[in-house]
Amino acid sequence: MHFVDADDKNKGSLREHKLTEEKFFEQFAALEESLALLQLHMRDMSENVKLFSNLAMHIRRSVCPVALAQDQTRPTATCVPRDP
């Protein structure tokens, strides 16, 4: 197997690497661990989006209850914030 060494001073030179079965399985295991961590982070981000969405809905309801009553499915631009 041949790889291009991007850090080599002689651009475009090729280095030969022997990829043993053991090294292949080590790299594959590392990829699997990284994928599991990525999936965990993506689940956490998804949960954060749900929480943020609920918070945004709560804020919109408190600021603009009339617009929410008009349409429960989508936000409207008809709300004018109350004067303090």
A tleap script that builds the chain and sets N, CA, C and O, in Angstrom:
source leaprc.protein.ff14SB
mol = sequence {
  NMET HIE PHE VAL ASP ALA ASP ASP LYS ASN
  LYS GLY SER LEU ARG GLU HIE LYS LEU THR
  GLU GLU LYS PHE PHE GLU GLN PHE ALA ALA
  LEU GLU GLU SER LEU ALA LEU LEU GLN LEU
  HIE MET ARG ASP MET SER GLU ASN VAL LYS
  LEU PHE SER ASN LEU ALA MET HIE ILE ARG
  ARG SER VAL CYS PRO VAL ALA LEU ALA GLN
  ASP GLN THR ARG PRO THR ALA THR CYS VAL
  PRO ARG ASP CPRO
}
set mol.1.N position { 0.849 -1.160 0.000 }
set mol.1.CA position { 0.000 0.000 0.000 }
set mol.1.C position { 0.897 1.226 0.000 }
set mol.1.O position { 1.929 1.237 0.671 }
set mol.2.N position { 0.518 2.262 -0.745 }
set mol.2.CA position { 1.319 3.476 -0.863 }
set mol.2.C position { 0.544 4.666 -0.318 }
set mol.2.O position { -0.664 4.777 -0.526 }
set mol.3.N position { 1.245 5.556 0.384 }
set mol.3.CA position { 0.661 6.777 0.905 }
set mol.3.C position { 1.531 7.949 0.490 }
set mol.3.O position { 2.752 7.816 0.403 }
set mol.4.N position { 0.925 9.082 0.236 }
set mol.4.CA position { 1.680 10.291 -0.051 }
set mol.4.C position { 1.973 10.965 1.275 }
set mol.4.O position { 1.070 11.168 2.087 }
set mol.5.N position { 3.219 11.308 1.494 }
set mol.5.CA position { 3.632 11.991 2.717 }
set mol.5.C position { 3.491 13.495 2.493 }
set mol.5.O position { 4.300 14.094 1.784 }
set mol.6.N position { 2.472 14.107 3.090 }
set mol.6.CA position { 2.203 15.531 2.883 }
set mol.6.C position { 3.245 16.406 3.562 }
set mol.6.O position { 3.404 17.568 3.188 }
set mol.7.N position { 3.953 15.880 4.545 }
set mol.7.CA position { 4.961 16.667 5.259 }
set mol.7.C position { 6.361 16.522 4.669 }
set mol.7.O position { 7.302 17.178 5.116 }
set mol.8.N position { 6.491 15.676 3.683 }
set mol.8.CA position { 7.801 15.434 3.080 }
set mol.8.C position { 8.257 16.672 2.314 }
set mol.8.O position { 7.462 17.308 1.623 }
set mol.9.N position { 9.537 17.010 2.439 }
set mol.9.CA position { 10.088 18.175 1.736 }
set mol.9.C position { 10.096 17.948 0.223 }
set mol.9.O position { 9.944 18.900 -0.542 }
set mol.10.N position { 10.266 16.729 -0.207 }
set mol.10.CA position { 10.242 16.393 -1.633 }
set mol.10.C position { 8.800 16.082 -2.005 }
set mol.10.O position { 8.357 14.937 -1.915 }
set mol.11.N position { 8.086 17.091 -2.414 }
set mol.11.CA position { 6.653 16.929 -2.692 }
set mol.11.C position { 6.418 15.794 -3.678 }
set mol.11.O position { 7.151 15.617 -4.651 }
set mol.12.N position { 5.362 15.029 -3.389 }
set mol.12.CA position { 4.973 13.958 -4.297 }
set mol.12.C position { 5.711 12.651 -4.084 }
set mol.12.O position { 5.487 11.698 -4.829 }
set mol.13.N position { 6.577 12.578 -3.100 }
set mol.13.CA position { 7.273 11.316 -2.879 }
set mol.13.C position { 6.326 10.311 -2.231 }
set mol.13.O position { 5.411 10.700 -1.505 }
set mol.14.N position { 6.534 9.057 -2.483 }
set mol.14.CA position { 5.698 7.991 -1.936 }
set mol.14.C position { 6.484 7.209 -0.900 }
set mol.14.O position { 7.675 6.942 -1.064 }
set mol.15.N position { 5.787 6.846 0.175 }
set mol.15.CA position { 6.388 5.967 1.171 }
set mol.15.C position { 5.571 4.694 1.204 }
set mol.15.O position { 4.345 4.724 1.096 }
set mol.16.N position { 6.239 3.607 1.349 }
set mol.16.CA position { 5.525 2.339 1.461 }
set mol.16.C position { 5.272 2.038 2.926 }
set mol.16.O position { 6.158 2.179 3.770 }
set mol.17.N position { 4.062 1.625 3.211 }
set mol.17.CA position { 3.683 1.206 4.555 }
set mol.17.C position { 3.110 -0.189 4.445 }
set mol.17.O position { 2.336 -0.498 3.539 }
set mol.18.N position { 3.502 -1.012 5.375 }
set mol.18.CA position { 2.903 -2.334 5.434 }
set mol.18.C position { 1.777 -2.281 6.448 }
set mol.18.O position { 2.000 -1.963 7.617 }
set mol.19.N position { 0.576 -2.589 6.007 }
set mol.19.CA position { -0.580 -2.596 6.879 }
set mol.19.C position { -0.836 -4.047 7.277 }
set mol.19.O position { -1.345 -4.848 6.494 }
set mol.20.N position { -0.474 -4.353 8.498 }
set mol.20.CA position { -0.672 -5.717 8.980 }
set mol.20.C position { -2.115 -5.889 9.413 }
set mol.20.O position { -2.830 -4.914 9.641 }
set mol.21.N position { -2.528 -7.126 9.521 }
set mol.21.CA position { -3.888 -7.432 9.954 }
set mol.21.C position { -4.119 -6.876 11.361 }
set mol.21.O position { -5.183 -6.327 11.647 }
set mol.22.N position { -3.136 -7.017 12.225 }
set mol.22.CA position { -3.261 -6.516 13.597 }
set mol.22.C position { -3.437 -4.999 13.609 }
set mol.22.O position { -4.294 -4.482 14.326 }
set mol.23.N position { -2.642 -4.288 12.830 }
set mol.23.CA position { -2.737 -2.829 12.757 }
set mol.23.C position { -4.089 -2.417 12.172 }
set mol.23.O position { -4.695 -1.448 12.630 }
set mol.24.N position { -4.555 -3.143 11.172 }
set mol.24.CA position { -5.856 -2.863 10.577 }
set mol.24.C position { -6.954 -2.958 11.636 }
set mol.24.O position { -7.792 -2.061 11.739 }
set mol.25.N position { -6.958 -4.038 12.427 }
set mol.25.CA position { -7.990 -4.208 13.444 }
set mol.25.C position { -7.881 -3.164 14.557 }
set mol.25.O position { -8.894 -2.740 15.115 }
set mol.26.N position { -6.655 -2.753 14.879 }
set mol.26.CA position { -6.485 -1.680 15.861 }
set mol.26.C position { -7.109 -0.381 15.352 }
set mol.26.O position { -7.820 0.306 16.085 }
set mol.27.N position { -6.836 -0.056 14.095 }
set mol.27.CA position { -7.384 1.168 13.511 }
set mol.27.C position { -8.907 1.078 13.402 }
set mol.27.O position { -9.607 2.062 13.637 }
set mol.28.N position { -9.411 -0.092 13.048 }
set mol.28.CA position { -10.854 -0.280 12.922 }
set mol.28.C position { -11.530 -0.125 14.282 }
set mol.28.O position { -12.592 0.490 14.383 }
set mol.29.N position { -10.920 -0.680 15.324 }
set mol.29.CA position { -11.467 -0.551 16.678 }
set mol.29.C position { -11.477 0.916 17.111 }
set mol.29.O position { -12.432 1.371 17.740 }
set mol.30.N position { -10.424 1.650 16.779 }
set mol.30.CA position { -10.376 3.074 17.110 }
set mol.30.C position { -11.483 3.835 16.381 }
set mol.30.O position { -12.092 4.740 16.951 }
set mol.31.N position { -11.741 3.478 15.136 }
set mol.31.CA position { -12.829 4.110 14.386 }
set mol.31.C position { -14.179 3.803 15.021 }
set mol.31.O position { -15.034 4.683 15.122 }
set mol.32.N position { -14.372 2.564 15.446 }
set mol.32.CA position { -15.634 2.184 16.094 }
set mol.32.C position { -15.839 2.962 17.394 }
set mol.32.O position { -16.949 3.409 17.683 }
set mol.33.N position { -14.778 3.123 18.169 }
set mol.33.CA position { -14.877 3.888 19.419 }
set mol.33.C position { -15.211 5.347 19.133 }
set mol.33.O position { -16.026 5.953 19.827 }
set mol.34.N position { -14.582 5.897 18.120 }
set mol.34.CA position { -14.854 7.287 17.752 }
set mol.34.C position { -16.284 7.451 17.258 }
set mol.34.O position { -16.934 8.452 17.558 }
set mol.35.N position { -16.774 6.480 16.505 }
set mol.35.CA position { -18.146 6.537 16.016 }
set mol.35.C position { -19.137 6.482 17.182 }
set mol.35.O position { -20.127 7.213 17.191 }
set mol.36.N position { -18.873 5.626 18.152 }
set mol.36.CA position { -19.755 5.532 19.319 }
set mol.36.C position { -19.780 6.859 20.076 }
set mol.36.O position { -20.841 7.289 20.531 }
set mol.37.N position { -18.640 7.504 20.214 }
set mol.37.CA position { -18.569 8.801 20.884 }
set mol.37.C position { -19.317 9.866 20.079 }
set mol.37.O position { -20.030 10.692 20.648 }
set mol.38.N position { -19.153 9.845 18.768 }
set mol.38.CA position { -19.863 10.790 17.906 }
set mol.38.C position { -21.373 10.612 18.022 }
set mol.38.O position { -22.114 11.592 18.091 }
set mol.39.N position { -21.828 9.359 18.044 }
set mol.39.CA position { -23.260 9.096 18.183 }
set mol.39.C position { -23.785 9.613 19.522 }
set mol.39.O position { -24.887 10.156 19.589 }
set mol.40.N position { -23.016 9.450 20.563 }
set mol.40.CA position { -23.397 9.952 21.886 }
set mol.40.C position { -23.535 11.474 21.862 }
set mol.40.O position { -24.508 12.022 22.382 }
set mol.41.N position { -22.561 12.152 21.260 }
set mol.41.CA position { -22.620 13.610 21.172 }
set mol.41.C position { -23.809 14.064 20.326 }
set mol.41.O position { -24.452 15.062 20.649 }
set mol.42.N position { -24.099 13.349 19.260 }
set mol.42.CA position { -25.229 13.727 18.411 }
set mol.42.C position { -26.553 13.555 19.152 }
set mol.42.O position { -27.454 14.379 18.998 }
set mol.43.N position { -26.684 12.492 19.955 }
set mol.43.CA position { -27.891 12.319 20.762 }
set mol.43.C position { -28.034 13.462 21.763 }
set mol.43.O position { -29.128 13.992 21.961 }
set mol.44.N position { -26.917 13.838 22.395 }
set mol.44.CA position { -26.938 14.954 23.345 }
set mol.44.C position { -27.342 16.257 22.656 }
set mol.44.O position { -28.128 17.033 23.200 }
set mol.45.N position { -26.807 16.493 21.464 }
set mol.45.CA position { -27.163 17.711 20.735 }
set mol.45.C position { -28.632 17.694 20.348 }
set mol.45.O position { -29.291 18.733 20.392 }
set mol.46.N position { -29.152 16.551 19.974 }
set mol.46.CA position { -30.562 16.434 19.628 }
set mol.46.C position { -31.438 16.760 20.831 }
set mol.46.O position { -32.454 17.444 20.710 }
set mol.47.N position { -31.031 16.263 21.988 }
set mol.47.CA position { -31.777 16.559 23.215 }
set mol.47.C position { -31.722 18.048 23.534 }
set mol.47.O position { -32.716 18.628 23.971 }
set mol.48.N position { -30.567 18.667 23.317 }
set mol.48.CA position { -30.447 20.112 23.544 }
set mol.48.C position { -31.351 20.902 22.604 }
set mol.48.O position { -31.932 21.911 23.006 }
set mol.49.N position { -31.475 20.459 21.373 }
set mol.49.CA position { -32.367 21.133 20.424 }
set mol.49.C position { -33.810 21.049 20.908 }
set mol.49.O position { -34.551 22.029 20.827 }
set mol.50.N position { -34.211 19.891 21.407 }
set mol.50.CA position { -35.577 19.741 21.928 }
set mol.50.C position { -35.811 20.671 23.113 }
set mol.50.O position { -36.852 21.321 23.204 }
set mol.51.N position { -34.838 20.730 24.020 }
set mol.51.CA position { -34.974 21.607 25.185 }
set mol.51.C position { -35.034 23.073 24.767 }
set mol.51.O position { -35.849 23.839 25.281 }
set mol.52.N position { -34.174 23.456 23.840 }
set mol.52.CA position { -34.169 24.835 23.372 }
set mol.52.C position { -35.485 25.176 22.680 }
set mol.52.O position { -36.022 26.269 22.859 }
set mol.53.N position { -35.998 24.245 21.898 }
set mol.53.CA position { -37.267 24.460 21.206 }
set mol.53.C position { -38.392 24.674 22.211 }
set mol.53.O position { -39.227 25.561 22.035 }
set mol.54.N position { -38.412 23.860 23.263 }
set mol.54.CA position { -39.424 24.035 24.311 }
set mol.54.C position { -39.279 25.376 25.013 }
set mol.54.O position { -40.279 26.030 25.314 }
set mol.55.N position { -38.050 25.791 25.276 }
set mol.55.CA position { -37.813 27.080 25.909 }
set mol.55.C position { -38.278 28.216 24.999 }
set mol.55.O position { -38.928 29.156 25.456 }
set mol.56.N position { -37.944 28.128 23.714 }
set mol.56.CA position { -38.362 29.163 22.768 }
set mol.56.C position { -39.880 29.243 22.694 }
set mol.56.O position { -40.444 30.336 22.636 }
set mol.57.N position { -40.545 28.087 22.696 }
set mol.57.CA position { -42.011 28.066 22.664 }
set mol.57.C position { -42.580 28.717 23.922 }
set mol.57.O position { -43.546 29.477 23.848 }
set mol.58.N position { -41.990 28.424 25.066 }
set mol.58.CA position { -42.448 29.016 26.333 }
set mol.58.C position { -42.287 30.542 26.309 }
set mol.58.O position { -43.189 31.272 26.719 }
set mol.59.N position { -41.151 31.008 25.832 }
set mol.59.CA position { -40.902 32.450 25.759 }
set mol.59.C position { -41.896 33.095 24.798 }
set mol.59.O position { -42.459 34.149 25.095 }
set mol.60.N position { -42.108 32.466 23.653 }
set mol.60.CA position { -43.048 33.027 22.682 }
set mol.60.C position { -44.456 33.087 23.254 }
set mol.60.O position { -45.177 34.059 23.028 }
set mol.61.N position { -44.856 32.048 23.998 }
set mol.61.CA position { -46.189 32.049 24.619 }
set mol.61.C position { -46.324 33.174 25.634 }
set mol.61.O position { -47.372 33.813 25.720 }
set mol.62.N position { -45.265 33.417 26.403 }
set mol.62.CA position { -45.358 34.460 27.429 }
set mol.62.C position { -45.347 35.857 26.827 }
set mol.62.O position { -45.943 36.774 27.393 }
set mol.63.N position { -44.690 36.034 25.704 }
set mol.63.CA position { -44.601 37.340 25.063 }
set mol.63.C position { -45.774 37.578 24.126 }
set mol.63.O position { -46.218 38.715 23.965 }
set mol.64.N position { -46.272 36.536 23.517 }
set mol.64.CA position { -47.252 36.688 22.450 }
set mol.64.C position { -48.349 35.630 22.534 }
set mol.64.O position { -48.454 34.801 21.630 }
set mol.65.N position { -49.169 35.629 23.582 }
set mol.65.CA position { -50.184 34.579 23.717 }
set mol.65.C position { -51.268 34.637 22.641 }
set mol.65.O position { -51.837 33.601 22.297 }
set mol.66.N position { -51.566 35.812 22.105 }
set mol.66.CA position { -52.608 35.930 21.076 }
set mol.66.C position { -52.180 35.252 19.788 }
set mol.66.O position { -52.968 34.523 19.186 }
set mol.67.N position { -50.965 35.472 19.359 }
set mol.67.CA position { -50.482 34.864 18.118 }
set mol.67.C position { -50.441 33.353 18.243 }
set mol.67.O position { -50.725 32.647 17.275 }
set mol.68.N position { -50.094 32.847 19.409 }
set mol.68.CA position { -50.046 31.409 19.597 }
set mol.68.C position { -51.441 30.808 19.520 }
set mol.68.O position { -51.619 29.722 18.968 }
set mol.69.N position { -52.416 31.493 20.059 }
set mol.69.CA position { -53.788 30.997 20.018 }
set mol.69.C position { -54.312 30.949 18.583 }
set mol.69.O position { -55.134 30.092 18.258 }
set mol.70.N position { -53.853 31.849 17.728 }
set mol.70.CA position { -54.296 31.859 16.342 }
set mol.70.C position { -53.792 30.652 15.577 }
set mol.70.O position { -54.519 30.096 14.755 }
set mol.71.N position { -52.568 30.239 15.829 }
set mol.71.CA position { -51.988 29.127 15.082 }
set mol.71.C position { -51.049 28.335 15.989 }
set mol.71.O position { -49.961 28.810 16.315 }
set mol.72.N position { -51.443 27.169 16.388 }
set mol.72.CA position { -50.647 26.336 17.292 }
set mol.72.C position { -49.484 25.655 16.578 }
set mol.72.O position { -48.568 25.172 17.244 }
set mol.73.N position { -49.488 25.599 15.248 }
set mol.73.CA position { -48.500 24.802 14.532 }
set mol.73.C position { -47.284 25.572 14.066 }
set mol.73.O position { -46.220 24.975 13.900 }
set mol.74.N position { -47.396 26.882 13.845 }
set mol.74.CA position { -46.238 27.622 13.356 }
set mol.74.C position { -46.203 29.013 13.981 }
set mol.74.O position { -47.246 29.578 14.311 }
set mol.75.N position { -45.002 29.560 14.141 }
set mol.75.CA position { -44.896 30.897 14.725 }
set mol.75.C position { -45.428 31.942 13.761 }
set mol.75.O position { -45.378 31.766 12.543 }
set mol.76.N position { -45.937 33.030 14.318 }
set mol.76.CA position { -46.445 34.110 13.483 }
set mol.76.C position { -45.649 35.371 13.753 }
set mol.76.O position { -44.997 35.498 14.790 }
set mol.77.N position { -45.705 36.297 12.818 }
set mol.77.CA position { -44.995 37.547 12.962 }
set mol.77.C position { -45.948 38.664 13.344 }
set mol.77.O position { -45.605 39.838 13.211 }
set mol.78.N position { -47.153 38.316 13.823 }
set mol.78.CA position { -48.150 39.332 14.124 }
set mol.78.C position { -48.062 39.852 15.543 }
set mol.78.O position { -48.778 40.788 15.899 }
set mol.79.N position { -47.219 39.280 16.345 }
set mol.79.CA position { -47.145 39.663 17.749 }
set mol.79.C position { -46.290 40.915 17.927 }
set mol.79.O position { -45.200 41.020 17.365 }
set mol.80.N position { -46.796 41.854 18.711 }
set mol.80.CA position { -46.032 43.035 19.091 }
set mol.80.C position { -45.811 42.941 20.588 }
set mol.80.O position { -46.776 42.838 21.345 }
set mol.81.N position { -44.561 42.973 21.032 }
set mol.81.CA position { -44.290 42.841 22.469 }
set mol.81.C position { -45.015 43.904 23.282 }
set mol.81.O position { -45.203 45.037 22.838 }
set mol.82.N position { -45.421 43.505 24.492 }
set mol.82.CA position { -46.107 44.422 25.400 }
set mol.82.C position { -45.148 45.485 25.930 }
set mol.82.O position { -43.951 45.244 26.090 }
set mol.83.N position { -45.708 46.673 26.198 }
set mol.83.CA position { -44.893 47.726 26.810 }
set mol.83.C position { -44.674 47.391 28.271 }
set mol.83.O position { -45.578 46.867 28.923 }
set mol.84.N position { -43.494 47.682 28.801 }
set mol.84.CA position { -43.223 47.372 30.229 }
set mol.84.C position { -43.978 48.243 31.176 }
set mol.84.O position { -43.846 48.094 32.391 }
savepdb mol mol.pdb
quit
